[in-house]
Amino acid sequence: MEIYTYSEARQNLKSVMDKVESNCEEALIHRRDGENMVLMSESQYNGWVETMRIYSNPAQRKHIEESIEQFKSGDVSVFSLEELERLSND
């Protein structure tokens, strides 16, 4: 994450926004007399909002955590594309 003073961000706003977009990374804007701000792309923001929405639902969160544990323990099944298509048609 790049850090800018308010003045740097204001003077170079287009450049800062281009870096945020091309690096898929946030920029921290330090303010002397107020809370710091974070600049991120809209698509990145939407991803964060969706993640928070999913993880705020206890049932969805539990399902995700169980799925991660199954993957880590090797309790997974591997299918070819043809097998998946066949399963979805059944």
C-alpha positions as CSV (number, residue, x, y, z in Angstrom):
1,M,0.0,0.0,0.0
2,E,1.4,3.3,-1.0
3,I,1.1,6.2,1.4
4,Y,0.6,9.8,0.4
5,T,0.1,13.0,2.2
6,Y,-3.1,14.8,1.5
7,S,-1.1,17.4,-0.6
8,E,0.7,14.7,-2.6
9,A,-2.6,13.0,-3.4
10,R,-4.3,16.2,-4.3
11,Q,-1.5,17.4,-6.6
12,N,-1.1,14.0,-8.3
13,L,-4.6,12.6,-8.1
14,K,-4.7,11.2,-11.6
15,S,-1.4,9.4,-11.1
16,V,-2.4,8.1,-7.7
17,M,-5.7,6.8,-9.1
18,D,-3.9,5.2,-12.1
19,K,-1.5,3.4,-9.7
20,V,-4.4,2.2,-7.5
21,E,-6.1,0.8,-10.6
22,S,-3.1,-0.8,-12.3
23,N,-1.6,-2.3,-9.1
24,C,-5.0,-3.5,-7.7
25,E,-3.8,-2.0,-4.4
26,E,-5.2,0.6,-2.1
27,A,-3.5,4.0,-1.4
28,L,-3.5,5.5,2.1
29,I,-3.9,9.2,2.2
30,H,-2.6,10.7,5.4
31,R,-4.4,13.7,6.8
32,R,-2.8,15.8,9.4
33,D,-6.0,17.0,11.2
34,G,-8.4,14.1,10.4
35,E,-8.7,10.4,10.0
36,N,-6.6,8.9,7.2
37,M,-8.5,7.8,4.1
38,V,-8.1,4.8,1.8
39,L,-8.5,5.1,-1.9
40,M,-9.4,1.9,-3.8
41,S,-11.0,1.0,-7.2
42,E,-14.7,0.5,-7.3
43,S,-14.3,-3.2,-8.3
44,Q,-12.0,-3.7,-5.3
45,Y,-14.5,-2.0,-3.0
46,N,-17.4,-4.1,-4.4
47,G,-15.4,-7.2,-3.7
48,W,-14.8,-6.1,-0.1
49,V,-18.5,-5.4,0.4
50,E,-19.5,-8.8,-1.0
51,T,-16.9,-10.5,1.2
52,M,-18.2,-8.8,4.3
53,R,-21.8,-9.6,3.3
54,I,-21.0,-13.3,2.9
55,Y,-18.9,-13.5,6.1
56,S,-21.5,-11.7,8.1
57,N,-23.9,-14.6,7.5
58,P,-23.0,-17.3,10.0
59,A,-24.3,-20.2,7.9
60,Q,-22.3,-19.1,4.8
61,R,-19.2,-18.5,6.9
62,K,-19.5,-21.9,8.5
63,H,-19.9,-23.5,5.0
64,I,-16.8,-21.7,3.7
65,E,-14.7,-22.7,6.7
66,E,-15.8,-26.3,6.4
67,S,-15.0,-26.3,2.7
68,I,-11.5,-24.9,3.4
69,E,-10.9,-27.6,6.0
70,Q,-12.0,-30.3,3.5
71,F,-9.7,-29.0,0.9
72,K,-6.7,-28.8,3.4
73,S,-7.4,-32.4,4.5
74,G,-7.6,-33.6,0.9
75,D,-11.2,-34.6,1.2
76,V,-12.0,-33.4,-2.3
77,S,-13.2,-34.9,-5.6
78,V,-11.7,-34.0,-9.0
79,F,-13.9,-34.0,-12.1
80,S,-13.2,-33.4,-15.7
81,L,-15.2,-30.8,-17.6
82,E,-17.1,-33.6,-19.3
83,E,-18.0,-35.2,-16.0
84,L,-19.2,-31.9,-14.5
85,E,-21.4,-31.3,-17.6
86,R,-22.8,-34.8,-17.3
87,L,-23.5,-34.3,-13.6
88,S,-25.2,-31.0,-14.2
89,N,-27.5,-32.6,-16.8
90,D,-28.6,-35.4,-14.5
